[in-house]
């Protein structure tokens, strides 16, 4: 299994394939465990961790794309146009670099999204404070 740095560099299709394989392996391990044929019980913990890492990377990418698309300056540029987004982790900024392109691979917008900013905790704090701005910087083409 790759470490988290390598997972963040992989494309979405490869991650989805790895996740499917890990879930299949987990099913087989549980089946072997139930029928008392499992020899290496520590493998269950390893596969569970792999699944968690893969799901975390895929979820963080999705959240970064959603946050960038909801930004008030970017959403009008994307409205009414077919687009797709790609997200990759930028280690220098500790944030996700999201790029929106149209069908002709022309860049519509890009944003840097920091998902590590803290959100207000509790109902009172959330209603009294405005939520943290997760989009650090952005650029709209055009």
N, C-alpha and C positions, 0 to 999 in steps of 0.2 A: 504494500500500500504506500502511496505517495504521502509526503508530509503536506501540511496545510499550505505552504508556499507553492509547491508544485500543483496542488489542487486549484489554487486561485488562478494559475496561469493556463489551465486547461480550458478548452472550449466546452460549451454547454452540452453538446451531443455526447462527448466523451464522458463527462461527469454523469449524465443520465444513464449511459450504458454501464458505467462502473457501479452506480447505485443499484441498478436492476440486478447485476451480478452479485453484489453483496447481499441483497435481500434474498436472492435465491439460495445463496450459500447459507444464510441464517436459517432459512426454512429447512434445508437439509440437515444442518447441525441440530436443530430442535427435534427433528424427526429421529435422528440417530440417538439423541439423548433420551427421548421417550422410549425408544426400543432397546435401551441399554447397550448400544453398539458404539457410542462415542468414546474415543480414546483420549483426545486432547480437549478437556473442558475449558481450558483457557482461551481456546480459539473463539468461543462464543463471545467473550468479552472483547476480543480484538475486532471481530466483525461488527459488533454493536457499535464500537467506537468509530470504525470506518464509516458506517452508515450515518452516524451523527455528524461526522465531519463533512461528508458529501452533502447531506441535507442542509447543513449550516452554510456552506459556500453557495449552494444554489439559492437558498432563501435570501442571503445577504445581497446577492446579485439582483434578485427580483425586487427587493426593497429599495435598493439604490436606483433602479430604473423607475420605479413608481414615484419615489420622492422627486426625482429630477423632472419627470413628466408633469407632476402636479405643481411645479414652481410657477408662480404667476407670470414670469417673463418668458418661460419656455412653452407653456401650454398653448398660447395663441399661435406660436410658430408651428406647432404640430397639428393644430385643429384642421380637420377637413382633408388631411393629406395621409396617404398610406406611409407608414414609417416603421422602422424596426430599430431596436436599441441594442447596443453592446456595452457591457460593463467589464472593466478590468481593475484590479486593485493596484493602486499606486503607493508603493512603500515609502517614497520620499515624503508624501503628504499624509500618509496613513488614512487614505480616503479612496473611494471608488470613483474612477473616471468613467463617466457615462457619455456615449456618443450616439446621437440620433441621426439616422440616414434615411433617405427615401429610396424608392425602387431603382433609381438610376445611380445609387451609391453616392449621391451628393449629400454632404453634411448639412443638416438642418440646424442642429444645436449641439452643444456639449456642456457638460456640467461636472463639477467635482462635488461629490456627496460624502460627508463625514457622518457615518452612522454611529459613531462612538460618542457623540454629544449626549449629555444626560437630559432626559425628559423630566418634567416636574412629577413628583410622586404624590399620590393621594388626590382625592376629589377637590378639596379646597385649593391646593396648590395649582392643580391643573386649570381650574376655572379662573383663578386670580392672575396667574402668570400666562404670558403667551408662550406657546411651545417653542422649543429651541429650533433655530433655523439650521436645517441639516445641509442645505445646498450652500457650500462655501463660496464657490464662484461658478459663473456660467458665461457662455458666449452663444449668441444667436446669430446664425448666418443670414445674410440678406441685407 
